């Protein structure tokens, strides 16, 4: 079986093979599928990552913009890397929030309005791949697994990826937290529902 490092290289290559136009189209499809879910659940606080251009990630600006325009009462938050370089801080973000790239190449709000993680109702999570048990393959830094530990036990963990669930098990560590579902360009894949 391949290691996490080998799978990361494989799925990063798959993502980078997409053209800019394909990534935009797939990002728009993901936003459409996500809002079909959102319409039925209506969380009050949604955490989403701000896409890293260098990693060719799903462009979450389509989700953020629509959320801010059509659901202005929904609080949108994101994460920034804390000074300890191992944990994340939750910061309020809107489409008009000024951003700057940090040393990792991640866009971050230049304003730091800290938000309590326990109040987040849904986390939209970046990933390279996700398997049918809900385990995600990330970049290997463990930021999101540590972040989930600080969230409420009722938080919904939603993966966001260009591609659907993979047809093999991904390697996992004991601290890896499974996700509840995946929203991809092809649709939504539910692993298990929150009670």
Helices and strands as residue ranges (DSSP letters): H 4-16, H 20-41, E 45-48, G 53-55, H 61-70, E 75-81, E 88-92, E 99-101, E 107-109, G 117-119, E 122-126, E 129-130, E 136-137, H 143-150, E 156-160, E 181-184, E 187-190
